[in-house]
Amino acid sequence: MHRHKTPLRGIKAVPRPKADDPNYTAVNYTYAGRVGHIHEVVDVRGRALAKVGFDDRKIVYYFLDDLELDEKAKRGTFHDADIARDIEDATE
């Protein structure tokens, strides 16, 4: 069972996984160091796992401890940009 934590949704996050961590795959290391935004955080077996979305719309999971968070940056995910664009299109 897992529990969702949404207060971190939209926070800017830069993954910094430890080298050769068996919990991560090549995809995790490909996106390491890139800026993304947290979509959600879930607790799985006592560990916080973050779903991080990137500008190319790729979603990659990282342990929350392996993310550098910038809570002062503007919050948002690519879903928020889609909603804003839909609203703009509807008002034109």
Biopython code that builds the backbone (N, CA, C, O; Angstrom):
import numpy as np
from Bio.PDB.StructureBuilder import StructureBuilder

atoms = [
    (1, "MET", "N", (0.836, -1.178, 0.000)),
    (1, "MET", "CA", (0.000, 0.000, 0.000)),
    (1, "MET", "C", (0.885, 1.246, 0.000)),
    (1, "MET", "O", (1.961, 1.252, 0.597)),
    (2, "HIS", "N", (0.425, 2.296, -0.670)),
    (2, "HIS", "CA", (1.178, 3.547, -0.672)),
    (2, "HIS", "C", (0.243, 4.709, -0.368)),
    (2, "HIS", "O", (-0.974, 4.603, -0.516)),
    (3, "ARG", "N", (0.840, 5.822, 0.062)),
    (3, "ARG", "CA", (0.066, 7.008, 0.403)),
    (3, "ARG", "C", (0.614, 8.190, -0.372)),
    (3, "ARG", "O", (1.829, 8.388, -0.414)),
    (4, "HIS", "N", (-0.260, 8.986, -0.991)),
    (4, "HIS", "CA", (0.138, 10.138, -1.787)),
    (4, "HIS", "C", (0.429, 11.349, -0.913)),
    (4, "HIS", "O", (-0.233, 11.575, 0.101)),
    (5, "LYS", "N", (1.438, 12.130, -1.324)),
    (5, "LYS", "CA", (1.748, 13.409, -0.699)),
    (5, "LYS", "C", (1.757, 14.439, -1.814)),
    (5, "LYS", "O", (2.632, 14.402, -2.679)),
    (6, "THR", "N", (0.810, 15.346, -1.811)),
    (6, "THR", "CA", (0.746, 16.313, -2.894)),
    (6, "THR", "C", (1.315, 17.690, -2.588)),
    (6, "THR", "O", (1.425, 18.489, -3.518)),
    (7, "PRO", "N", (1.690, 18.035, -1.344)),
    (7, "PRO", "CA", (2.201, 19.388, -1.101)),
    (7, "PRO", "C", (3.448, 19.758, -1.920)),
    (7, "PRO", "O", (3.722, 20.941, -2.118)),
    (8, "LEU", "N", (4.186, 18.782, -2.386)),
    (8, "LEU", "CA", (5.384, 19.064, -3.185)),
    (8, "LEU", "C", (5.088, 19.176, -4.678)),
    (8, "LEU", "O", (5.997, 19.432, -5.468)),
    (9, "ARG", "N", (3.832, 18.988, -5.074)),
    (9, "ARG", "CA", (3.490, 19.015, -6.501)),
    (9, "ARG", "C", (3.927, 20.330, -7.141)),
    (9, "ARG", "O", (3.637, 21.419, -6.647)),
    (10, "GLY", "N", (4.631, 20.184, -8.253)),
    (10, "GLY", "CA", (5.053, 21.349, -9.027)),
    (10, "GLY", "C", (6.397, 21.928, -8.630)),
    (10, "GLY", "O", (6.906, 22.816, -9.314)),
    (11, "ILE", "N", (6.986, 21.450, -7.545)),
    (11, "ILE", "CA", (8.275, 21.986, -7.116)),
    (11, "ILE", "C", (9.368, 21.557, -8.094)),
    (11, "ILE", "O", (9.410, 20.411, -8.542)),
    (12, "LYS", "N", (10.242, 22.495, -8.410)),
    (12, "LYS", "CA", (11.379, 22.230, -9.299)),
    (12, "LYS", "C", (12.311, 21.243, -8.604)),
    (12, "LYS", "O", (12.636, 21.402, -7.427)),
    (13, "ALA", "N", (12.735, 20.219, -9.348)),
    (13, "ALA", "CA", (13.580, 19.172, -8.789)),
    (13, "ALA", "C", (14.661, 18.776, -9.790)),
    (13, "ALA", "O", (14.403, 18.628, -10.984)),
    (14, "VAL", "N", (15.871, 18.608, -9.277)),
    (14, "VAL", "CA", (16.981, 18.133, -10.098)),
    (14, "VAL", "C", (17.467, 16.818, -9.484)),
    (14, "VAL", "O", (17.953, 16.802, -8.353)),
    (15, "PRO", "N", (17.337, 15.721, -10.226)),
    (15, "PRO", "CA", (17.774, 14.423, -9.699)),
    (15, "PRO", "C", (19.293, 14.343, -9.575)),
    (15, "PRO", "O", (20.032, 14.768, -10.463)),
    (16, "ARG", "N", (19.731, 13.791, -8.461)),
    (16, "ARG", "CA", (21.157, 13.571, -8.207)),
    (16, "ARG", "C", (21.337, 12.163, -7.623)),
    (16, "ARG", "O", (21.754, 12.018, -6.474)),
    (17, "PRO", "N", (21.021, 11.120, -8.418)),
    (17, "PRO", "CA", (21.153, 9.758, -7.892)),
    (17, "PRO", "C", (22.612, 9.377, -7.681)),
    (17, "PRO", "O", (23.502, 9.808, -8.414)),
    (18, "LYS", "N", (22.829, 8.563, -6.667)),
    (18, "LYS", "CA", (24.178, 8.076, -6.384)),
    (18, "LYS", "C", (24.626, 7.147, -7.510)),
    (18, "LYS", "O", (23.820, 6.405, -8.071)),
    (19, "ALA", "N", (25.903, 7.194, -7.831)),
    (19, "ALA", "CA", (26.444, 6.352, -8.898)),
    (19, "ALA", "C", (26.249, 4.869, -8.562)),
    (19, "ALA", "O", (26.408, 4.444, -7.418)),
    (20, "ASP", "N", (25.904, 4.109, -9.584)),
    (20, "ASP", "CA", (25.766, 2.656, -9.471)),
    (20, "ASP", "C", (24.759, 2.195, -8.427)),
    (20, "ASP", "O", (24.926, 1.127, -7.839)),
    (21, "ASP", "N", (23.719, 2.981, -8.189)),
    (21, "ASP", "CA", (22.663, 2.583, -7.256)),
    (21, "ASP", "C", (21.801, 1.533, -7.953)),
    (21, "ASP", "O", (21.233, 1.814, -9.008)),
    (22, "PRO", "N", (21.692, 0.336, -7.390)),
    (22, "PRO", "CA", (20.918, -0.724, -8.046)),
    (22, "PRO", "C", (19.417, -0.436, -8.142)),
    (22, "PRO", "O", (18.698, -1.133, -8.859)),
    (23, "ASN", "N", (18.939, 0.591, -7.421)),
    (23, "ASN", "CA", (17.525, 0.955, -7.496)),
    (23, "ASN", "C", (17.196, 1.760, -8.745)),
    (23, "ASN", "O", (16.024, 1.996, -9.041)),
    (24, "TYR", "N", (18.219, 2.182, -9.476)),
    (24, "TYR", "CA", (18.016, 3.019, -10.652)),
    (24, "TYR", "C", (18.472, 2.319, -11.926)),
    (24, "TYR", "O", (19.318, 1.426, -11.906)),
    (25, "THR", "N", (17.874, 2.762, -13.047)),
    (25, "THR", "CA", (18.222, 2.206, -14.357)),
    (25, "THR", "C", (18.943, 3.277, -15.183)),
    (25, "THR", "O", (19.182, 4.388, -14.710)),
    (26, "ALA", "N", (19.276, 2.925, -16.403)),
    (26, "ALA", "CA", (19.942, 3.875, -17.307)),
    (26, "ALA", "C", (19.084, 5.124, -17.533)),
    (26, "ALA", "O", (19.617, 6.224, -17.686)),
    (27, "VAL", "N", (17.762, 4.957, -17.555)),
    (27, "VAL", "CA", (16.878, 6.109, -17.753)),
    (27, "VAL", "C", (17.048, 7.119, -16.623)),
    (27, "VAL", "O", (17.102, 8.323, -16.871)),
    (28, "ASN", "N", (17.135, 6.635, -15.379)),
    (28, "ASN", "CA", (17.338, 7.543, -14.250)),
    (28, "ASN", "C", (18.619, 8.346, -14.416)),
    (28, "ASN", "O", (18.645, 9.546, -14.144)),
    (29, "TYR", "N", (19.673, 7.690, -14.858)),
    (29, "TYR", "CA", (20.960, 8.381, -15.009)),
    (29, "TYR", "C", (20.956, 9.308, -16.226)),
    (29, "TYR", "O", (21.666, 10.314, -16.234)),
    (30, "THR", "N", (20.171, 8.987, -17.247)),
    (30, "THR", "CA", (20.033, 9.869, -18.408)),
    (30, "THR", "C", (19.428, 11.208, -17.997)),
    (30, "THR", "O", (19.843, 12.256, -18.492)),
    (31, "TYR", "N", (18.449, 11.177, -17.094)),
    (31, "TYR", "CA", (17.773, 12.401, -16.661)),
    (31, "TYR", "C", (18.415, 13.049, -15.436)),
    (31, "TYR", "O", (17.978, 14.116, -15.004)),
    (32, "ALA", "N", (19.436, 12.424, -14.879)),
    (32, "ALA", "CA", (20.146, 13.005, -13.729)),
    (32, "ALA", "C", (20.738, 14.358, -14.119)),
    (32, "ALA", "O", (21.327, 14.505, -15.190)),
    (33, "GLY", "N", (20.576, 15.330, -13.246)),
    (33, "GLY", "CA", (21.101, 16.665, -13.494)),
    (33, "GLY", "C", (20.191, 17.565, -14.305)),
    (33, "GLY", "O", (20.454, 18.762, -14.419)),
    (34, "ARG", "N", (19.126, 17.019, -14.872)),
    (34, "ARG", "CA", (18.172, 17.828, -15.649)),
    (34, "ARG", "C", (17.096, 18.391, -14.723)),
    (34, "ARG", "O", (16.759, 17.787, -13.705)),
    (35, "VAL", "N", (16.574, 19.532, -15.083)),
    (35, "VAL", "CA", (15.512, 20.155, -14.284)),
    (35, "VAL", "C", (14.172, 19.536, -14.643)),
    (35, "VAL", "O", (13.801, 19.445, -15.814)),
    (36, "GLY", "N", (13.460, 19.115, -13.618)),
    (36, "GLY", "CA", (12.103, 18.600, -13.776)),
    (36, "GLY", "C", (11.224, 19.188, -12.693)),
    (36, "GLY", "O", (11.650, 20.075, -11.953)),
    (37, "HIS", "N", (10.001, 18.698, -12.596)),
    (37, "HIS", "CA", (9.068, 19.145, -11.571)),
    (37, "HIS", "C", (8.352, 17.939, -10.981)),
    (37, "HIS", "O", (7.982, 17.012, -11.701)),
    (38, "ILE", "N", (8.161, 17.960, -9.679)),
    (38, "ILE", "CA", (7.496, 16.853, -9.006)),
    (38, "ILE", "C", (6.011, 16.847, -9.368)),
    (38, "ILE", "O", (5.336, 17.874, -9.305)),
    (39, "HIS", "N", (5.526, 15.680, -9.743)),
    (39, "HIS", "CA", (4.098, 15.501, -10.022)),
    (39, "HIS", "C", (3.401, 14.967, -8.777)),
    (39, "HIS", "O", (2.299, 15.402, -8.442)),
    (40, "GLU", "N", (4.035, 14.037, -8.104)),
    (40, "GLU", "CA", (3.497, 13.517, -6.861)),
    (40, "GLU", "C", (4.591, 12.769, -6.120)),
    (40, "GLU", "O", (5.623, 12.413, -6.686)),
    (41, "VAL", "N", (4.340, 12.544, -4.849)),
    (41, "VAL", "CA", (5.250, 11.763, -4.010)),
    (41, "VAL", "C", (4.411, 10.712, -3.304)),
    (41, "VAL", "O", (3.348, 11.018, -2.764)),
    (42, "VAL", "N", (4.883, 9.489, -3.307)),
    (42, "VAL", "CA", (4.195, 8.409, -2.600)),
    (42, "VAL", "C", (5.172, 7.741, -1.644)),
    (42, "VAL", "O", (6.375, 7.682, -1.899)),
    (43, "ASP", "N", (4.636, 7.242, -0.548)),
    (43, "ASP", "CA", (5.433, 6.452, 0.384)),
    (43, "ASP", "C", (5.287, 4.994, -0.002)),
    (43, "ASP", "O", (4.177, 4.466, -0.061)),
    (44, "VAL", "N", (6.405, 4.348, -0.264)),
    (44, "VAL", "CA", (6.400, 2.931, -0.605)),
    (44, "VAL", "C", (7.356, 2.232, 0.352)),
    (44, "VAL", "O", (8.567, 2.445, 0.315)),
    (45, "ARG", "N", (6.783, 1.394, 1.206)),
    (45, "ARG", "CA", (7.581, 0.665, 2.198)),
    (45, "ARG", "C", (8.462, 1.596, 3.028)),
    (45, "ARG", "O", (9.615, 1.282, 3.325)),
    (46, "GLY", "N", (7.901, 2.740, 3.394)),
    (46, "GLY", "CA", (8.619, 3.665, 4.259)),
    (46, "GLY", "C", (9.583, 4.605, 3.559)),
    (46, "GLY", "O", (10.260, 5.395, 4.217)),
    (47, "ARG", "N", (9.657, 4.535, 2.243)),
    (47, "ARG", "CA", (10.542, 5.433, 1.480)),
    (47, "ARG", "C", (9.704, 6.318, 0.575)),
    (47, "ARG", "O", (8.732, 5.868, -0.032)),
    (48, "ALA", "N", (10.094, 7.587, 0.495)),
    (48, "ALA", "CA", (9.368, 8.543, -0.341)),
    (48, "ALA", "C", (9.882, 8.452, -1.772)),
    (48, "ALA", "O", (11.067, 8.664, -2.028)),
    (49, "LEU", "N", (8.985, 8.134, -2.702)),
    (49, "LEU", "CA", (9.312, 8.011, -4.118)),
    (49, "LEU", "C", (8.614, 9.137, -4.869)),
    (49, "LEU", "O", (7.396, 9.291, -4.777)),
    (50, "ALA", "N", (9.390, 9.922, -5.612)),
    (50, "ALA", "CA", (8.842, 11.076, -6.335)),
    (50, "ALA", "C", (8.709, 10.769, -7.819)),
    (50, "ALA", "O", (9.608, 10.208, -8.445)),
    (51, "LYS", "N", (7.572, 11.150, -8.357)),
    (51, "LYS", "CA", (7.303, 11.059, -9.796)),
    (51, "LYS", "C", (7.699, 12.422, -10.364)),
    (51, "LYS", "O", (7.059, 13.431, -10.066)),
    (52, "VAL", "N", (8.754, 12.449, -11.181)),
    (52, "VAL", "CA", (9.300, 13.707, -11.697)),
    (52, "VAL", "C", (9.051, 13.792, -13.200)),
    (52, "VAL", "O", (9.391, 12.874, -13.946)),
    (53, "GLY", "N", (8.455, 14.902, -13.637)),
    (53, "GLY", "CA", (8.184, 15.126, -15.049)),
    (53, "GLY", "C", (9.184, 16.107, -15.630)),
    (53, "GLY", "O", (9.583, 17.064, -14.968)),
    (54, "PHE", "N", (9.588, 15.866, -16.870)),
    (54, "PHE", "CA", (10.573, 16.704, -17.544)),
    (54, "PHE", "C", (9.939, 17.382, -18.760)),
    (54, "PHE", "O", (8.850, 17.002, -19.191)),
    (55, "ASP", "N", (10.629, 18.390, -19.311)),
    (55, "ASP", "CA", (10.078, 19.181, -20.420)),
    (55, "ASP", "C", (9.707, 18.347, -21.641)),
    (55, "ASP", "O", (8.814, 18.724, -22.399)),
    (56, "ASP", "N", (10.387, 17.215, -21.838)),
    (56, "ASP", "CA", (10.050, 16.361, -22.986)),
    (56, "ASP", "C", (8.868, 15.433, -22.679)),
    (56, "ASP", "O", (8.557, 14.530, -23.456)),
    (57, "ARG", "N", (8.212, 15.672, -21.529)),
    (57, "ARG", "CA", (7.033, 14.953, -21.057)),
    (57, "ARG", "C", (7.350, 13.550, -20.552)),
    (57, "ARG", "O", (6.443, 12.745, -20.342)),
    (58, "LYS", "N", (8.603, 13.260, -20.360)),
    (58, "LYS", "CA", (9.024, 11.978, -19.786)),
    (58, "LYS", "C", (8.826, 12.034, -18.277)),
    (58, "LYS", "O", (9.144, 13.041, -17.644)),
    (59, "ILE", "N", (8.309, 10.968, -17.706)),
    (59, "ILE", "CA", (8.149, 10.819, -16.264)),
    (59, "ILE", "C", (9.178, 9.799, -15.791)),
    (59, "ILE", "O", (9.277, 8.705, -16.346)),
    (60, "VAL", "N", (9.940, 10.160, -14.767)),
    (60, "VAL", "CA", (10.960, 9.269, -14.208)),
    (60, "VAL", "C", (10.818, 9.309, -12.689)),
    (60, "VAL", "O", (10.614, 10.375, -12.108)),
    (61, "TYR", "N", (10.926, 8.165, -12.056)),
    (61, "TYR", "CA", (10.788, 8.072, -10.602)),
    (61, "TYR", "C", (12.153, 8.107, -9.925)),
    (61, "TYR", "O", (13.107, 7.470, -10.372)),
    (62, "TYR", "N", (12.222, 8.879, -8.819)),
    (62, "TYR", "CA", (13.432, 8.981, -8.004)),
    (62, "TYR", "C", (13.045, 8.969, -6.538)),
    (62, "TYR", "O", (11.952, 9.402, -6.174)),
    (63, "PHE", "N", (13.937, 8.474, -5.699)),
    (63, "PHE", "CA", (13.724, 8.619, -4.269)),
    (63, "PHE", "C", (13.851, 10.092, -3.931)),
    (63, "PHE", "O", (14.735, 10.779, -4.444)),
    (64, "LEU", "N", (12.976, 10.576, -3.073)),
    (64, "LEU", "CA", (12.950, 11.989, -2.713)),
    (64, "LEU", "C", (14.304, 12.450, -2.178)),
    (64, "LEU", "O", (14.714, 13.585, -2.419)),
    (65, "ASP", "N", (14.991, 11.579, -1.458)),
    (65, "ASP", "CA", (16.315, 11.915, -0.915)),
    (65, "ASP", "C", (17.348, 12.208, -1.997)),
    (65, "ASP", "O", (18.359, 12.856, -1.724)),
    (66, "ASP", "N", (17.111, 11.741, -3.220)),
    (66, "ASP", "CA", (18.058, 11.923, -4.318)),
    (66, "ASP", "C", (17.706, 13.113, -5.208)),
    (66, "ASP", "O", (18.257, 13.259, -6.299)),
    (67, "LEU", "N", (16.786, 13.964, -4.743)),
    (67, "LEU", "CA", (16.397, 15.142, -5.515)),
    (67, "LEU", "C", (16.869, 16.420, -4.828)),
    (67, "LEU", "O", (16.774, 16.569, -3.610)),
    (68, "GLU", "N", (17.378, 17.329, -5.643)),
    (68, "GLU", "CA", (17.695, 18.677, -5.176)),
    (68, "GLU", "C", (16.452, 19.512, -5.475)),
    (68, "GLU", "O", (16.093, 19.706, -6.636)),
    (69, "LEU", "N", (15.800, 20.003, -4.424)),
    (69, "LEU", "CA", (14.533, 20.715, -4.583)),
    (69, "LEU", "C", (14.739, 22.222, -4.502)),
    (69, "LEU", "O", (15.542, 22.708, -3.706)),
    (70, "ASP", "N", (14.009, 22.949, -5.329)),
    (70, "ASP", "CA", (14.034, 24.414, -5.304)),
    (70, "ASP", "C", (12.608, 24.880, -5.034)),
    (70, "ASP", "O", (11.840, 25.137, -5.960)),
    (71, "GLU", "N", (12.267, 24.986, -3.753)),
    (71, "GLU", "CA", (10.907, 25.347, -3.372)),
    (71, "GLU", "C", (10.594, 26.811, -3.644)),
    (71, "GLU", "O", (9.428, 27.202, -3.596)),
    (72, "LYS", "N", (11.609, 27.635, -3.929)),
    (72, "LYS", "CA", (11.387, 29.055, -4.202)),
    (72, "LYS", "C", (11.045, 29.312, -5.670)),
    (72, "LYS", "O", (10.513, 30.367, -6.016)),
    (73, "ALA", "N", (11.352, 28.345, -6.523)),
    (73, "ALA", "CA", (11.081, 28.508, -7.955)),
    (73, "ALA", "C", (9.581, 28.442, -8.216)),
    (73, "ALA", "O", (8.822, 27.920, -7.400)),
    (74, "LYS", "N", (9.165, 28.973, -9.359)),
    (74, "LYS", "CA", (7.759, 28.910, -9.746)),
    (74, "LYS", "C", (7.336, 27.451, -9.848)),
    (74, "LYS", "O", (8.020, 26.635, -10.466)),
    (75, "ARG", "N", (6.214, 27.139, -9.242)),
    (75, "ARG", "CA", (5.701, 25.766, -9.282)),
    (75, "ARG", "C", (4.954, 25.511, -10.578)),
    (75, "ARG", "O", (4.366, 26.422, -11.161)),
    (76, "GLY", "N", (4.984, 24.287, -11.012)),
    (76, "GLY", "CA", (4.214, 23.916, -12.187)),
    (76, "GLY", "C", (4.715, 22.624, -12.788)),
    (76, "GLY", "O", (5.869, 22.239, -12.599)),
    (77, "THR", "N", (3.835, 21.959, -13.514)),
    (77, "THR", "CA", (4.197, 20.750, -14.251)),
    (77, "THR", "C", (3.749, 20.957, -15.687)),
    (77, "THR", "O", (3.073, 21.941, -15.987)),
    (78, "PHE", "N", (4.110, 20.056, -16.566)),
    (78, "PHE", "CA", (3.677, 20.223, -17.954)),
    (78, "PHE", "C", (2.161, 20.107, -18.063)),
    (78, "PHE", "O", (1.585, 20.602, -19.031)),
    (79, "HIS", "N", (1.505, 19.474, -17.110)),
    (79, "HIS", "CA", (0.034, 19.423, -17.110)),
    (79, "HIS", "C", (-0.550, 20.814, -16.882)),
    (79, "HIS", "O", (-1.558, 21.177, -17.488)),
    (80, "ASP", "N", (0.091, 21.593, -16.000)),
    (80, "ASP", "CA", (-0.385, 22.955, -15.743)),
    (80, "ASP", "C", (-0.284, 23.806, -17.003)),
    (80, "ASP", "O", (-1.169, 24.615, -17.281)),
    (81, "ALA", "N", (0.789, 23.629, -17.762)),
    (81, "ALA", "CA", (0.948, 24.373, -19.017)),
    (81, "ALA", "C", (-0.143, 23.979, -20.009)),
    (81, "ALA", "O", (-0.658, 24.829, -20.735)),
    (82, "ASP", "N", (-0.498, 22.690, -20.043)),
    (82, "ASP", "CA", (-1.581, 22.225, -20.925)),
    (82, "ASP", "C", (-2.905, 22.876, -20.551)),
    (82, "ASP", "O", (-3.661, 23.297, -21.427)),
    (83, "ILE", "N", (-3.188, 22.961, -19.257)),
    (83, "ILE", "CA", (-4.446, 23.558, -18.790)),
    (83, "ILE", "C", (-4.486, 25.037, -19.150)),
    (83, "ILE", "O", (-5.505, 25.532, -19.630)),
    (84, "ALA", "N", (-3.380, 25.747, -18.920)),
    (84, "ALA", "CA", (-3.323, 27.172, -19.241)),
    (84, "ALA", "C", (-3.539, 27.392, -20.736)),
    (84, "ALA", "O", (-4.231, 28.330, -21.130)),
    (85, "ARG", "N", (-2.954, 26.537, -21.566)),
    (85, "ARG", "CA", (-3.112, 26.653, -23.023)),
    (85, "ARG", "C", (-4.556, 26.381, -23.424)),
    (85, "ARG", "O", (-5.095, 27.063, -24.295)),
    (86, "ASP", "N", (-5.192, 25.382, -22.793)),
    (86, "ASP", "CA", (-6.601, 25.070, -23.092)),
    (86, "ASP", "C", (-7.515, 26.230, -22.722)),
    (86, "ASP", "O", (-8.448, 26.550, -23.458)),
    (87, "ILE", "N", (-7.247, 26.857, -21.585)),
    (87, "ILE", "CA", (-8.052, 28.004, -21.163)),
    (87, "ILE", "C", (-7.875, 29.154, -22.129)),
    (87, "ILE", "O", (-8.847, 29.810, -22.503)),
    (88, "GLU", "N", (-6.635, 29.404, -22.540)),
    (88, "GLU", "CA", (-6.357, 30.483, -23.490)),
    (88, "GLU", "C", (-7.072, 30.213, -24.819)),
    (88, "GLU", "O", (-7.670, 31.117, -25.403)),
    (89, "ASP", "N", (-7.006, 28.975, -25.287)),
    (89, "ASP", "CA", (-7.671, 28.623, -26.554)),
    (89, "ASP", "C", (-9.183, 28.797, -26.449)),
    (89, "ASP", "O", (-9.827, 29.214, -27.411)),
    (90, "ALA", "N", (-9.745, 28.484, -25.301)),
    (90, "ALA", "CA", (-11.198, 28.574, -25.119)),
    (90, "ALA", "C", (-11.682, 30.026, -25.081)),
    (90, "ALA", "O", (-12.836, 30.308, -25.403)),
    (91, "THR", "N", (-10.810, 30.929, -24.691)),
    (91, "THR", "CA", (-11.213, 32.332, -24.588)),
    (91, "THR", "C", (-10.971, 33.109, -25.865)),
    (91, "THR", "O", (-11.368, 34.270, -25.966)),
    (92, "GLU", "N", (-10.338, 32.502, -26.826)),
    (92, "GLU", "CA", (-10.065, 33.207, -28.097)),
    (92, "GLU", "C", (-11.241, 33.141, -29.026)),
    (92, "GLU", "O", (-11.185, 33.678, -30.132)),
]
sb = StructureBuilder()
sb.init_structure("model")
sb.init_model(0)
sb.init_chain("A")
sb.init_seg("    ")
for serial, (resi, resn, name, xyz) in enumerate(atoms, 1):
    if name == "N":
        sb.init_residue(resn, " ", resi, " ")
    sb.init_atom(name, np.array(xyz, "f"), 0.0, 1.0, " ", f" {name:<3s}", serial, name[0])
structure = sb.get_structure()
